[in-house]
Amino acid sequence: MTAIETQVQYSSYMMTTTEEYMTQEDDWDRDLLLDPAWEKQQRKTFTAWCNSHLRKAGTQIENIEEDFRNGLKLMLLLEVISAERLPKPDKGKMRFHKIANVNKALEFISSKGVKLVSIGAEEIVDGNLKMTLGMIWTIILRFAIQDISVEETSAKEGLLLWCQRKTAPYRNVNVQNFHISWKDGLALCALIHRHRPDLIDYSKLRKDDPIGNLNTAFEVAEKYLDIPKMLDADDIVNTPKPDEKAIMTYVSCFYHAFAGAEQAETAANRICKVLAVNQENEKLMEEYEKLASELLEWIRRTIPWLENRVAEQTMHAMQQKLEDFRDYRRVHKPPKVQEKCQLEINFNTLQTKLRLSNRPAFMPSEGKMVSDIANAWKGLEQVEKGYEEWLLTEIRRLERLDHLAEKFKQKSTLHKSWTTGKEELLSQKDYESASLMEIRALMRKHEAFESDLAAHQDRVEQIAAIAQELNELDYYDAATINARCQGICDQWDNLGTLTQKRRESLERVEKLWETIDQLYLEFAKRAAPFNNWMDGAMEDLQDMFIVHSIEEIQSLITAHDQFKATLPEADKERMAIMGIHNEILKIAQTYGIKVVGENLYTVLSPQDISNKWEAVKQLVPMRDQTLQEEVARQQSNERLRRQFAAQANIIGPWIQTKMEEISHVSIDIAGSLEEQMSNLKTYEQNIINYKSNIDKLEGDHQLSQEGLIFDNKHTNYTMEHVRVGWEQLLTTIARTINEVENQILTRDAKGISQEQLNEFRASFNHFDRKRNGMMDPDDFRACLISMGYDLGEVEFARIMALVDPNNTGVVTFQAFIDFMTRETAETDTAEQVMASFKILASDKLYITVEELRRELPPEQAEYCISRMTKYIGGDAPPGSLDYISFSSALYGESDL
């Protein structure tokens, strides 16, 4: 309300009050000829009323028309009832001194807006009873009845309405005036019983006993309510119409006695309400601090575990690490996601309650802000992602290492088998005692061996390359591999040296020999490479492989088919070699030559060639079977990929759609907030019901990882994408529900109608040009201008400081509603709480412990005692408390 409006109301009230006084005084002029019974009642009532105030100054009057004649006690009476100082009275006893004192009293009454009609100082000094009674009545009207206000009525009408309201529930009581309605005494007893039921048993009162009822009321009021007896029961009962002014004067004492108690009760209730809000907010703050500390501690304990990159040496141990990580994802992390979401919801709810109760915003302890928790959570997820990538990389590395180690062992075994006896053979000196034919045979045999040795060079290089790769991949048993590889290389070098020495020896004696059996030689030369080819073919047919896709296995099948296509040509070579041997036998048979011993040019026999050929033919179908089994495994993996992709391609878009639908519900103004809340609760239940699909997808993802499937070309959605989207969806629906709850809380607390809220939402949506639930400062300025605000730069800066205290550069809908309702909301203030404490303290600047415990419930009283500081002032008794600084501290206005 503006100052001009307040002045207009005050002027109107004073005008009404003045008119009322004029009316009452006109009535007094008409009643100058008082009924003797009325005069008696007024004399007794007014005398008692004056004494009830004069006794506070240590004096009283006996004769109302005599004791006010010198004006001294009249001025004292006015000072007591007005709590103001009058001009210093004249001390003389002459008539003009008395008139001067009475005039000072009358002038003071006139200064209070009271028009004194036909009442002069001379009549009072002369002891005119009627004028004296009229003056006292004017004083009673001004200082005891004028300030009575009930609803829209005041003074006499207000006092009458108050009596009617208080006595309405009582039988045989019907207050319509201030004379005959009070004759039976039940109305006075009802007033006392209404406020102090412990003083009168109303059920025992009888309407036919007015004398007893009146005396009961008079005695109880004087004894327990400090209201002196101002009336006589017999005078009231025996008078057809008791004096209205006497009755009003006496009844007004009841109003002031009980109204003060009601005012104290109202003040106590206000303090209890404020303290209850403060206690609840403190409890929410403590809960936030506790939950934030626990969540941050869990993140602090979890991150070192996820940062541990110590690799295990075996595939089994690494798979156990992966299973532990899956348990963390499925079991340990989801409850913490819910705790984080609930923490944000509790924080927003607490800030809303503080804002609605006009309290300062809650500032968590250092390091426990919502942003601090979000940053810690972000760091956790980054470490978590890196840990999972490291696990999968290590599993692939170990898989590769196991494959290479097995391959190394196989090739090393084949090499050992090939080299067995070769050093002893090369070290022989059989040529020293051999015949020509034998020498020539030994020479050819050695050449064949050199050919075989050269062909085996590639296998030795392959073994060395595999050993080097195992070292580069940090194979756990690299020492054993290196030792064996070094042994093979040393042996290979020694074979080369021995081969060279034997050749030199054979060449030295070669000149001694002239004849070589060409057929044996040709057999040896052709059989050796063919045998080597068969060795390579057998090695390839038994070679291990690792693939991850149908395309890779199909490539191996194609290579195998190409190998099978060469078999007919190889068979022709085998038959040609066998033909050479048959030719030898034919020549021997034709010419009668007896073949004794083996072919001196080769260790290979026709039977060796035949046996190896049969072995090659047996390995071909075995290789076919192995490849087909791998095709079946890859097809199974492909089905797993397609199964996962089919679900992921449904769940991913579903999550995005729900996010968009929730966003639309939050800005929809078609229905009420309760309807929006109902829609959001429905969405939340649908989302919860959809959790089984996420779990099924998790199961398919686990099967894929157990099958060592690490890629999927059929979908762009990974399990990580779906998990993040699902967690964002849960967080979004929870936050949106919380925002609507806060809007409902704001609407109910600040008395905003649904239509106003819809208008606010419509204005906000119109200027939310980016449709992201927030307005830029320029859009917000345009919105305020469209609503009739005349904004300068300074005013707009002040408003922005209210709606965007953290300088984020945007205005949320909640901040917009708070601003639109801020200046019209009825909230408790520090000044109101101070005023309430002042009433309880009987207008003192301090309050005692006894007063707090007497006026407040025990819990709120002890709360105040424990938090109020001691009052610093010389006029206060020991232990007095400072309620002013305590009230300011409740609203963040001091350092208490």
Protein Blocks (a to p, Z undefined) as FASTA:
>chain_A
ZZklmmmmmmmmmmmmmmmmmmmmmmmmmmmmacfklmmmmmmmmmmmmmmmmmmnopac
fblklmmmnommmmmmmmmmnopacddddfbfbfklmmmmmmmmmmmmmmnopacehiaf
klmmnopaklmmmmmmmmmmmmmmmmpcghjbghjlmmmmmmmmmmmmpghiacfbfklm
mmnommmmmmmmmmmmmlpcfklpcfklmmlmmmmmmmmmmmmnopacfbdfklmmmpmb
acfklmmmmmmmmmmmmmmmmmmmmmmmmmmmmmmmmmmmmmmmmmmmmmmmmmmmmmmm
mmmmmmpccdcfbfklmmmmmmmmmmmmmmmmmmmmmmmmmmmmmmmmmmmmmmmnopac
ddddehiafklmmmmmmmmmmmmmmmmmmmmmmmmmmmmmmmmmmmmmmmmmmmmmmmgo
klmmmmpcklmmccfklmmmmmmmmmmmmmmmmmmmmmmmmmmmmmmmmmmnopaklmmm
mmmmmmmmmmmmmmmmmmmmmmmmmmmmmmmpcbdcfklmmmmmmmmmmmmmmmmmmmmm
mpccddfbfklmmmmmmmmmmmmmmmmmmmmmmmmmmmmmmmmmmmmmmnopacehjdfk
bcbdfklmmmmmmmmmmmmmmmmmmmmmmmmmmmmmmmmmmmmmmmmmmmmmmmmmmmmm
mmmmmmpckbcfklmmmmmmmmmmmmmmmmmmmmmmmmmmmmmmmnopabdfkbcbdfkl
mmmmmmmmmmmmmmmmmmmmmmmmmmmmnopafklmmmmmmmmmmmmmnonopacfklmm
mmmmmnopacdfklmmmmmmmmmmnonopacfklmmmmmmmmmpccddfklmmmmmmmmn
nopabdcfklmmmmpcfklmmmmmmmpccdddfkbcehiacfklmmmmmnopacZZ
